[in-house]
Amino acid sequence: MITVNNLKKSFGDNEVLKDINLQIKPQEVVVIIGPSGSGKSTCLRCMNLLESITAGEVHIEGVNLTDKNTDINQIRTEVGMVFQQFNLFPHKSVLENITLAPIKVRKWSKEKANKVALDLLEKVNLSEKANAYPDSLSGGQKQRVAIARALAMEPKIMLFDEPTSALDPEMVGEVLDVMKQLAKEGMTMVVVTHEMGFAREVGDRVIFMDEGYIIEENVPEKLFDFPSHERTKSFLSKVL
Amino acid sequence: MQGLYDWILNDSGIRIDVIIEYFPLFMKGTLYTLGISISGILIGCILGLIIAFGKMSRLMPIRLPFVWYINFFRGTPLLVQILIIHFGVTPLFIAGASPIKAVISAIIALSLNSAAYLAEIYRAGIQSIDKGQVEAGRSLGMNKVQTMSYIVLPQSIKRMIPPFGNEFITLIKDSSLASVIAAPELLYWARAVNGKFFIVWESLLFIALIYLVITLSLTYLLNYIEKRWNIDDNR
């Protein structure tokens, strides 16, 4: 579903991704872990071209993102993204946040978009906040709205960029619960996170990145309990 | 009270009668001042937005002319610009001399000049919005234009209102420069009265008062809009 071949990414002289190769299958939940500055967020952001690609290729369902003829907006409708800082639209209500893109991009009627949005709000347990504004929500509520907003486009893939890193500890659980539910329903997910418990419980595969390389990837039980590389061991010993 | 009124009118030496006699012309001047200013603001706002996007272009050859447009109109005196346009540009499409021609010259000059300042206000406002907002919009499949018009501009316009207000007030006052090319606006009539009756205070203070009423009204209007917007935000 996602294929990454020899992906390289530089910011000026700073090479952040050095040689990334990756395959993600439909309905798979892949968790990317690693120290800060390892390039994991950048890698994720290359998968919907929020970061331009310096070299190599990313294919989403067989479509090459770096091809000049690729309509990136079309691809992005199929690839939802959830950000660390939520990035809700502060001038729009919760309902409007969710319905904006379906109405403007998918050209849905307002009625259909509202119906889908209300269903999604029920799913993330925020039905009563439909007419609230983002400023009045807690961090955990904001992130659940952000997930609902991404899901409203009915994407085939969801990318999560450290979705719980900006949350107060007591709000992490409510966001992870929504993500677990989503994984159970068979969504293809790529999750960059520091939540090792989530990685172990929900991940089909865990990828450890450091200094722009994929050091090791495996099913969570093996990667967490029997890491084969020194770097993985030393990282896990610090975070577990 | 009646005594004071009579004194001012008859014995003070203040030529109220001149103001009264020329009152219709002062009102006509007020309309021209308002017309020139409002046209300048409207055209300047549209032009300024285009220039702002031009200046934000990532392509140097596109950016450069817009950068120099702003440099020129901010870096040279408005009075000089008015004279260049009136005697250089407007004659290219309007022949002869007429008050309307002067008014058109004034509108062109004020529009082009304010566009340069407004462009910088637009740019600052747009660039003040967190780039996460753009990323969120783009990640949902919205194109650049949709992201700009539904997400960035609505948020930045609120931040632009105070500097826009300053610019509008400056523009209204600067419209008085059009008197040098004989556009029949407020200062033109005040100076006509000066010349005819050899009086200074009456006409100049009178039009100063009119300018003050216009600019203060605008200030109150903008404060009201800003306050309304903030209340809307805290729903």
Chai-1 contact restraints between the chains, C-beta under 6 A:
chainA,res_idxA,chainB,res_idxB,connection_type,confidence,min_distance_angstrom,max_distance_angstrom,comment,restraint_id
A,N48,B,S139,contact,1.0,0.0,6.0,A-B,restraint_1
A,L50,B,E135,contact,1.0,0.0,6.0,A-B,restraint_2
A,N73,B,G141,contact,1.0,0.0,6.0,A-B,restraint_3
A,N73,B,N143,contact,1.0,0.0,6.0,A-B,restraint_4
A,R76,B,S139,contact,1.0,0.0,6.0,A-B,restraint_5
A,R76,B,G141,contact,1.0,0.0,6.0,A-B,restraint_6
A,T77,B,G141,contact,1.0,0.0,6.0,A-B,restraint_7
A,M81,B,S139,contact,1.0,0.0,6.0,A-B,restraint_8
A,Q85,B,G132,contact,1.0,0.0,6.0,A-B,restraint_9
A,N87,B,G132,contact,1.0,0.0,6.0,A-B,restraint_10
A,N87,B,A136,contact,1.0,0.0,6.0,A-B,restraint_11
A,F89,B,I151,contact,1.0,0.0,6.0,A-B,restraint_12
A,H91,B,P154,contact,1.0,0.0,6.0,A-B,restraint_13
A,H91,B,Q155,contact,1.0,0.0,6.0,A-B,restraint_14
A,A101,B,L140,contact,1.0,0.0,6.0,A-B,restraint_15
A,A101,B,M142,contact,1.0,0.0,6.0,A-B,restraint_16
A,K104,B,Q146,contact,1.0,0.0,6.0,A-B,restraint_17
A,V105,B,G141,contact,1.0,0.0,6.0,A-B,restraint_18
A,V105,B,M142,contact,1.0,0.0,6.0,A-B,restraint_19
A,Y133,B,R235,contact,1.0,0.0,6.0,A-B,restraint_20
A,M153,B,L140,contact,1.0,0.0,6.0,A-B,restraint_21
